[in-house]
Amino acid sequence: MFATQKGHAFRPPAGRTGQAGVTSTVVIIIVIAVIFIASFGYLILNPKAMPKSPTPATTGNSQNQKLQTYSNSKYGFSVQYPPTMAVREFPDTGDGAGFRPANTPSDPTNEVITVSVSQKIGDAANGPLETYAQTAATQQIQNYEKLNSINPVITNSGVTGYKTTWLVMPLAMLGSTGSGTPKASEPITYFPLPSPHETYTVQVILNDPAYMADYDNMIKTYSE
């Protein structure tokens, strides 16, 4: 029994209160440590329970994205393009369209791929498409001097086209007496058209080499 003085509340010895506080703190630390070790051990033994990192968004060049379809009702052909691109059909003629990154303004200068219909011209116009494709650009484009490469392309629908590149003379050298060094062009792929448009071809032109993967995917989707 502790004696108390009149008018003063009883206070236990200070030493005992301190010891109780230290004991409580140690117990809390031990409990937290046990919970942490148990949780960590559970995740090690059950890796499927660990949180997964978010899947990164797919890029513009991914083939896993749902493709959009551009159909040309005038000539009866179609191509597919990724949703990261926007399409602008040529308003005056309706004979093709330009494709640009969807986050850029609708302007022809932003179009990285163009698809258009052109009438065959020159001596090879009535021959097989492969023969015509070997001279087509030299007949249609001023500074395209010579065929550089030609490779067949069989589309997903079974249509055969021809992917070409050309040796291009610098415009400054045209008509001059000096010699210029031609450079290889970006590809132009030629596809046939069914009746009654046999005298025309569809030309898929790459304008920006940064979009070569999208271009190669697009030409594989050409369909009559």
C-alpha positions in Angstrom: 0.0 0.0 0.0 1.2 3.5 -0.8 0.5 6.3 1.5 -1.1 9.4 0.0 -1.0 12.9 1.2 -4.2 14.8 1.6 -5.1 16.8 -1.5 -2.7 14.9 -3.8 -3.6 12.1 -6.2 -1.6 8.9 -6.0 1.1 8.5 -8.7 2.9 5.2 -9.3 6.6 5.1 -9.4 8.0 6.5 -12.6 10.2 3.6 -13.3 7.3 1.2 -13.8 5.5 3.4 -16.4 8.6 3.7 -18.5 9.1 -0.1 -18.6 5.4 -0.7 -19.7 5.9 1.8 -22.6 9.0 0.1 -23.8 7.4 -3.3 -23.6 4.4 -2.1 -25.7 6.6 -0.7 -28.4 8.6 -3.9 -28.7 5.4 -5.9 -29.0 4.1 -3.7 -31.8 7.4 -3.9 -33.7 7.5 -7.7 -33.4 3.8 -7.9 -34.7 4.6 -5.7 -37.7 7.7 -7.7 -38.5 5.8 -11.0 -38.3 3.1 -9.7 -40.6 5.6 -8.4 -43.1 7.6 -11.7 -43.1 4.4 -13.7 -43.5 3.2 -11.5 -46.4 6.5 -11.7 -48.2 6.7 -15.4 -47.8 3.2 -15.8 -49.2 4.1 -13.8 -52.4 7.3 -15.8 -52.9 5.3 -19.1 -52.6 2.4 -17.7 -54.8 4.0 -15.6 -57.6 0.6 -15.3 -59.3 -0.6 -13.2 -56.4 2.0 -10.5 -57.1 0.6 -7.4 -58.8 1.3 -7.2 -62.5 2.7 -4.2 -64.3 0.3 -2.5 -66.8 0.6 -3.6 -70.4 2.2 -0.8 -72.5 0.0 0.7 -75.2 0.6 -0.6 -78.7 2.4 1.7 -81.2 1.3 2.9 -84.7 3.3 0.2 -86.3 1.8 -2.7 -84.4 0.0 -5.3 -86.4 -2.1 -6.3 -83.4 -4.3 -3.2 -83.7 -7.7 -3.4 -85.4 -7.2 -2.1 -88.9 -9.4 0.4 -90.6 -10.5 0.0 -94.2 -10.5 2.6 -97.0 -12.7 1.5 -99.9 -12.7 3.3 -103.2 -16.2 3.0 -104.7 -15.3 4.6 -108.0 -12.7 1.9 -109.0 -13.7 -1.0 -106.6 -10.5 -1.5 -104.6 -9.7 -1.2 -100.9 -6.7 -1.1 -98.5 -6.4 -1.3 -94.8 -4.5 1.1 -92.5 -3.8 1.4 -88.7 -6.1 3.5 -86.4 -3.1 5.7 -85.7 -3.6 7.2 -89.2 -6.3 9.4 -90.7 -7.5 9.2 -94.3 -8.4 12.0 -96.8 -10.0 11.0 -100.1 -9.1 13.2 -103.0 -12.2 15.5 -103.2 -12.0 16.5 -106.8 -11.4 13.2 -108.5 -12.3 10.5 -106.0 -9.5 8.4 -107.5 -7.5 7.7 -104.3 -6.6 9.0 -100.8 -3.8 10.3 -98.7 -2.9 8.8 -95.3 -1.3 10.9 -92.5 -0.7 10.5 -88.7 -4.0 11.1 -87.0 -2.5 13.7 -84.7 -1.5 16.0 -87.6 -3.7 18.6 -89.4 -5.6 17.5 -92.5 -3.2 18.8 -95.1 -1.6 17.0 -98.2 1.9 17.9 -96.9 1.3 15.7 -93.9 0.3 12.6 -95.9 3.0 9.9 -95.5 1.4 7.4 -97.9 -0.8 8.0 -100.9 -2.9 5.6 -103.0 -4.1 6.8 -106.4 -5.4 5.5 -109.7 -3.5 6.3 -112.9 -4.1 5.5 -116.5 -1.4 3.4 -118.2 0.7 5.3 -120.7 3.7 4.4 -123.0 4.6 1.5 -125.2 4.1 -1.1 -122.4 0.6 0.1 -121.5 -1.1 -2.9 -123.2 1.3 -5.5 -121.9 1.5 -7.4 -118.6 1.5 -5.4 -115.4 5.1 -6.6 -114.6 6.3 -5.2 -117.9 4.5 -2.0 -117.5 5.7 -1.5 -113.9 9.3 -1.5 -115.1 8.9 1.7 -117.0 5.8 3.3 -115.5 7.4 6.0 -113.3 9.8 7.1 -116.1 6.7 7.8 -118.2 4.8 9.6 -115.5 7.3 11.4 -113.3 9.8 13.9 -114.8 13.0 13.2 -112.9 12.6 9.4 -112.5 15.3 8.2 -114.8 15.6 4.5 -114.5 14.2 1.5 -112.6 16.3 0.6 -109.5 14.5 -2.5 -108.2 11.3 -4.4 -108.7 9.8 -7.2 -106.6 6.5 -9.0 -106.7 4.0 -8.5 -103.9 1.2 -11.1 -103.3 -1.5 -9.5 -101.1 -3.6 -11.3 -98.5 -6.4 -11.6 -101.0 -4.1 -13.1 -103.7 -3.6 -10.1 -105.9 -0.1 -9.7 -107.4 1.4 -6.3 -107.6 5.0 -5.0 -108.1 6.9 -2.9 -105.6 9.5 -0.7 -107.3 12.1 1.9 -106.6 13.7 4.3 -109.0 16.9 6.2 -109.7 15.9 9.9 -109.3 17.9 12.7 -110.8 18.2 15.8 -108.7 15.9 18.5 -110.2 18.7 21.0 -110.3 20.5 18.8 -112.8 17.7 18.5 -115.3 18.6 20.2 -118.6 22.1 21.0 -117.5 25.3 19.9 -119.2 26.8 18.6 -115.9 26.4 15.2 -114.4 24.3 14.5 -111.3 24.2 11.6 -109.0 20.8 9.9 -109.0 19.4 8.6 -105.7 17.0 5.8 -105.0 13.4 6.8 -104.6 10.9 5.6 -101.9 8.9 2.7 -103.2 5.9 2.8 -105.6 3.8 -0.4 -105.7 1.6 -1.0 -108.7 -1.6 -3.1 -108.6 -4.0 -4.1 -111.4 -7.7 -3.1 -111.6 -10.4 -5.4 -112.7 -12.7 -4.8 -115.6 -13.8 -2.3 -116.8 -10.7 -0.5 -115.5 -7.9 -2.7 -117.0 -6.2 0.3 -118.6 -5.6 1.8 -115.1 -3.3 0.9 -112.2 -3.4 1.6 -108.5 -0.2 3.1 -107.3 0.7 3.0 -103.6 3.4 5.6 -102.9 5.5 6.0 -99.7 6.3 9.7 -99.1 8.1 9.4 -95.7 10.6 6.5 -95.1 9.8 6.6 -91.4 6.5 4.8 -92.2 7.9 2.0 -94.2 6.5 -0.7 -91.8 3.0 0.8 -92.2 3.5 1.0 -96.0 4.5 -2.7 -96.2 1.5 -3.7 -94.1 -0.8 -1.6 -96.2 0.2 -3.0 -99.6 -0.4 -6.6 -98.3 -4.0 -5.6 -97.6 -4.8 -4.4 -101.1 -8.0 -6.0 -102.4 -10.0 -5.7 -105.6 
